[in-house]
Amino acid sequence: MERRMFLMVLGGALASPVVGFAQEAPSEDMIMRRLDAAPQRQIAPRNRVTIDEFKRRPELRRQAPSIDIQAINFATGSADIPRSEFRKVQQIARAMEQLLRRRRAVRFLIEGHTDAVGSAYSNQILSERRAASLKMVLVREFRIPARVLETVGYGEDFLLVPTERSEWRNRRVTLRRIDDFIR
């Protein structure tokens, strides 16, 4: 009897659709509002840093206006953005275009992130490729100027969900508006 109950529960779980493996893409307006927000801390022009220093300083990055984009579905081990995801990227591009019209000196940092599956080295490389992949799509498909986009990969260093397992929420990109921080 217990075995039959176990098999029924297992069969029901396998037959049920898996919920929660994709997040709805943020709207153009939501991305715009998050990236156009004031930084959490104002940096005097004499205290601004280089791009490379900004990338190395998490305490500064946390101060910059940002939004996590988990809606671009990266398969485990992949940096490819399939054409089916371009509608989501278009929302990002439209928000960036609005900011480019409002702020002549605007700059963005695209951060690539992975889950903790695999080696730290392979995840670092993969995260760099994810950031570069989004930049490439924004530049080639949506004509965002390459000069306003910087990329960096953080591998598994900044997990949203601390787990060693495959976790879709950790496979993401984060967009930051960084012009208030860099020289």
C-alpha positions as a LaTeX table, in Angstrom:
\begin{tabular}{lrrr}
\hline
Residue & $x$ (\AA) & $y$ (\AA) & $z$ (\AA) \\
\hline
Met1 & 0.00 & 0.00 & 0.00 \\
Glu2 & 2.78 & 2.45 & 0.91 \\
Arg3 & 4.61 & 1.64 & $-2.31$ \\
Arg4 & 1.49 & 2.31 & $-4.37$ \\
Met5 & 0.91 & 5.63 & $-2.59$ \\
Phe6 & 4.54 & 6.61 & $-3.20$ \\
Leu7 & 4.22 & 5.77 & $-6.91$ \\
Met8 & 0.98 & 7.75 & $-7.19$ \\
Val9 & 2.54 & 10.81 & $-5.55$ \\
Leu10 & 5.66 & 10.48 & $-7.69$ \\
Gly11 & 3.60 & 10.08 & $-10.86$ \\
Gly12 & 1.52 & 13.13 & $-10.00$ \\
Ala13 & 4.63 & 15.21 & $-9.36$ \\
Leu14 & 6.17 & 14.15 & $-12.65$ \\
Ala15 & 2.97 & 14.81 & $-14.57$ \\
Ser16 & 2.46 & 18.26 & $-13.05$ \\
Pro17 & 3.84 & 21.20 & $-14.94$ \\
Val18 & 6.93 & 22.68 & $-13.39$ \\
Val19 & 6.16 & 26.16 & $-12.13$ \\
Gly20 & 8.66 & 28.89 & $-11.41$ \\
Phe21 & 11.39 & 28.26 & $-13.96$ \\
Ala22 & 10.89 & 31.54 & $-15.74$ \\
Gln23 & 10.22 & 35.00 & $-14.54$ \\
Glu24 & 8.14 & 37.44 & $-16.48$ \\
Ala25 & 10.32 & 39.96 & $-18.26$ \\
Pro26 & 10.34 & 43.40 & $-16.66$ \\
Ser27 & 8.64 & 46.03 & $-18.78$ \\
Glu28 & 10.48 & 48.80 & $-20.56$ \\
Asp29 & 8.99 & 51.22 & $-18.03$ \\
Met30 & 10.15 & 49.15 & $-15.03$ \\
Ile31 & 13.69 & 48.88 & $-16.43$ \\
Met32 & 13.71 & 52.59 & $-17.19$ \\
Arg33 & 12.54 & 53.56 & $-13.69$ \\
Arg34 & 15.06 & 51.28 & $-11.96$ \\
Leu35 & 18.02 & 52.47 & $-14.06$ \\
Asp36 & 17.01 & 56.13 & $-14.00$ \\
Ala37 & 16.78 & 56.18 & $-10.20$ \\
Ala38 & 19.22 & 58.23 & $-8.17$ \\
Pro39 & 22.22 & 56.29 & $-6.87$ \\
Gln40 & 21.97 & 55.19 & $-3.24$ \\
Arg41 & 25.02 & 57.34 & $-2.57$ \\
Gln42 & 26.32 & 60.38 & $-4.43$ \\
Ile43 & 29.98 & 60.23 & $-5.43$ \\
Ala44 & 31.89 & 63.50 & $-5.74$ \\
Pro45 & 33.52 & 63.85 & $-9.18$ \\
Arg46 & 37.01 & 63.73 & $-7.62$ \\
Asn47 & 36.15 & 60.36 & $-5.99$ \\
Arg48 & 34.94 & 58.66 & $-9.14$ \\
Val49 & 36.77 & 55.52 & $-10.23$ \\
Thr50 & 37.82 & 53.75 & $-13.40$ \\
Ile51 & 35.60 & 51.10 & $-14.97$ \\
Asp52 & 37.99 & 48.36 & $-13.83$ \\
Glu53 & 37.99 & 49.59 & $-10.24$ \\
Phe54 & 34.19 & 49.85 & $-10.26$ \\
Lys55 & 33.95 & 46.22 & $-11.43$ \\
Arg56 & 36.19 & 45.12 & $-8.52$ \\
Arg57 & 34.29 & 46.99 & $-5.80$ \\
Pro58 & 30.98 & 45.36 & $-4.82$ \\
Glu59 & 30.24 & 48.10 & $-2.26$ \\
Leu60 & 30.22 & 50.66 & $-5.10$ \\
Arg61 & 28.23 & 48.44 & $-7.46$ \\
Arg62 & 25.52 & 48.01 & $-4.83$ \\
Gln63 & 25.09 & 51.81 & $-4.77$ \\
Ala64 & 24.39 & 52.08 & $-8.52$ \\
Pro65 & 20.84 & 51.95 & $-9.91$ \\
Ser66 & 20.30 & 48.37 & $-11.12$ \\
Ile67 & 17.88 & 45.68 & $-12.14$ \\
Asp68 & 18.32 & 41.89 & $-12.25$ \\
Ile69 & 17.08 & 40.36 & $-15.48$ \\
Gln70 & 16.24 & 36.72 & $-14.85$ \\
Ala71 & 13.73 & 36.52 & $-17.66$ \\
Ile72 & 16.36 & 35.87 & $-20.33$ \\
Asn73 & 16.42 & 32.11 & $-20.17$ \\
Phe74 & 19.99 & 30.87 & $-20.23$ \\
Ala75 & 20.18 & 27.11 & $-20.37$ \\
Thr76 & 22.59 & 25.49 & $-17.95$ \\
Gly77 & 26.08 & 25.90 & $-19.40$ \\
Ser78 & 24.97 & 28.25 & $-22.20$ \\
Ala79 & 25.53 & 31.91 & $-22.99$ \\
Asp80 & 23.34 & 31.92 & $-26.10$ \\
Ile81 & 20.34 & 34.21 & $-26.27$ \\
Pro82 & 17.91 & 32.53 & $-28.65$ \\
Arg83 & 15.84 & 34.67 & $-31.04$ \\
Ser84 & 12.77 & 33.67 & $-29.04$ \\
Glu85 & 14.17 & 35.81 & $-26.20$ \\
Phe86 & 14.75 & 38.92 & $-28.33$ \\
Arg87 & 11.39 & 40.42 & $-27.33$ \\
Lys88 & 12.67 & 40.51 & $-23.76$ \\
Val89 & 15.95 & 42.09 & $-24.86$ \\
Gln90 & 13.95 & 44.65 & $-26.83$ \\
Gln91 & 12.44 & 45.91 & $-23.54$ \\
Ile92 & 15.97 & 46.48 & $-22.23$ \\
Ala93 & 17.01 & 48.24 & $-25.46$ \\
Arg94 & 14.00 & 50.56 & $-25.41$ \\
Ala95 & 14.70 & 51.57 & $-21.81$ \\
Met96 & 18.35 & 52.20 & $-22.68$ \\
Glu97 & 17.33 & 54.31 & $-25.68$ \\
Gln98 & 15.18 & 56.50 & $-23.42$ \\
Leu99 & 18.05 & 56.95 & $-21.00$ \\
Leu100 & 20.43 & 57.75 & $-23.86$ \\
Arg101 & 18.09 & 60.58 & $-24.91$ \\
Arg102 & 17.86 & 61.93 & $-21.34$ \\
Arg103 & 21.49 & 61.54 & $-20.27$ \\
Arg104 & 24.19 & 62.18 & $-22.84$ \\
Ala105 & 26.94 & 60.60 & $-20.73$ \\
Val106 & 25.00 & 57.51 & $-19.65$ \\
Arg107 & 26.98 & 54.26 & $-19.26$ \\
Phe108 & 25.77 & 50.79 & $-18.38$ \\
Leu109 & 27.45 & 47.76 & $-16.87$ \\
Ile110 & 26.11 & 44.35 & $-17.91$ \\
Glu111 & 27.00 & 41.74 & $-15.29$ \\
Gly112 & 26.81 & 38.05 & $-16.15$ \\
His113 & 26.05 & 35.51 & $-13.41$ \\
Thr114 & 25.82 & 31.72 & $-13.20$ \\
Asp115 & 24.56 & 29.11 & $-10.80$ \\
Ala116 & 27.06 & 27.04 & $-8.80$ \\
Val117 & 26.95 & 23.92 & $-10.98$ \\
Gly118 & 30.37 & 23.17 & $-12.43$ \\
Ser119 & 33.79 & 24.52 & $-11.59$ \\
Ala120 & 34.36 & 28.09 & $-10.47$ \\
Tyr121 & 36.63 & 28.60 & $-13.49$ \\
Ser122 & 34.06 & 27.41 & $-16.05$ \\
Asn123 & 31.34 & 29.49 & $-14.36$ \\
Gln124 & 33.55 & 32.57 & $-14.50$ \\
Ile125 & 34.09 & 32.13 & $-18.24$ \\
Leu126 & 30.39 & 31.40 & $-18.79$ \\
Ser127 & 29.30 & 34.52 & $-16.90$ \\
Glu128 & 31.64 & 36.67 & $-19.00$ \\
Arg129 & 30.16 & 35.11 & $-22.15$ \\
Arg130 & 26.59 & 35.79 & $-20.94$ \\
Ala131 & 27.32 & 39.47 & $-20.41$ \\
Ala132 & 29.08 & 39.71 & $-23.79$ \\
Ser133 & 26.19 & 37.88 & $-25.46$ \\
Leu134 & 23.64 & 40.40 & $-24.19$ \\
Lys135 & 25.88 & 43.29 & $-25.26$ \\
Met136 & 26.24 & 41.78 & $-28.72$ \\
Val137 & 22.46 & 41.43 & $-29.15$ \\
Leu138 & 21.85 & 44.98 & $-27.88$ \\
Val139 & 24.43 & 46.41 & $-30.30$ \\
Arg140 & 23.74 & 44.29 & $-33.40$ \\
Glu141 & 19.99 & 43.84 & $-33.21$ \\
Phe142 & 18.84 & 46.98 & $-31.39$ \\
Arg143 & 21.57 & 49.50 & $-32.31$ \\
Ile144 & 22.57 & 50.46 & $-28.77$ \\
Pro145 & 26.00 & 52.13 & $-29.08$ \\
Ala146 & 28.75 & 49.76 & $-27.93$ \\
Arg147 & 30.58 & 52.67 & $-26.29$ \\
Val148 & 27.89 & 52.94 & $-23.56$ \\
Leu149 & 28.01 & 49.25 & $-22.62$ \\
Glu150 & 30.62 & 47.61 & $-20.39$ \\
Thr151 & 30.57 & 43.94 & $-19.47$ \\
Val152 & 31.86 & 41.81 & $-16.63$ \\
Gly153 & 31.31 & 38.26 & $-15.41$ \\
Tyr154 & 31.10 & 37.28 & $-11.75$ \\
Gly155 & 30.60 & 33.55 & $-12.14$ \\
Glu156 & 29.03 & 32.06 & $-9.05$ \\
Asp157 & 30.34 & 34.80 & $-6.71$ \\
Phe158 & 27.03 & 36.60 & $-6.18$ \\
Leu159 & 24.33 & 33.93 & $-5.99$ \\
Leu160 & 20.79 & 35.16 & $-5.37$ \\
Val161 & 19.87 & 31.71 & $-4.08$ \\
Pro162 & 22.76 & 30.13 & $-2.15$ \\
Thr163 & 22.82 & 26.55 & $-3.39$ \\
Glu164 & 25.24 & 24.19 & $-5.10$ \\
Arg165 & 22.38 & 22.91 & $-7.29$ \\
Ser166 & 21.17 & 24.16 & $-10.63$ \\
Glu167 & 19.07 & 27.24 & $-9.89$ \\
Trp168 & 17.52 & 29.30 & $-12.69$ \\
Arg169 & 17.37 & 32.48 & $-10.58$ \\
Asn170 & 21.17 & 32.53 & $-10.38$ \\
Arg171 & 21.55 & 32.34 & $-14.19$ \\
Arg172 & 20.95 & 35.99 & $-14.92$ \\
Val173 & 22.31 & 39.31 & $-16.00$ \\
Thr174 & 22.27 & 42.45 & $-13.90$ \\
Leu175 & 22.14 & 45.88 & $-15.52$ \\
Arg176 & 23.63 & 48.86 & $-13.71$ \\
Arg177 & 23.74 & 52.52 & $-14.66$ \\
Ile178 & 27.28 & 53.53 & $-13.75$ \\
Asp179 & 27.82 & 57.03 & $-15.16$ \\
Asp180 & 27.55 & 58.58 & $-11.67$ \\
Phe181 & 30.49 & 56.49 & $-10.47$ \\
Ile182 & 33.11 & 56.45 & $-13.21$ \\
Arg183 & 35.47 & 59.07 & $-14.57$ \\
\hline
\end{tabular}
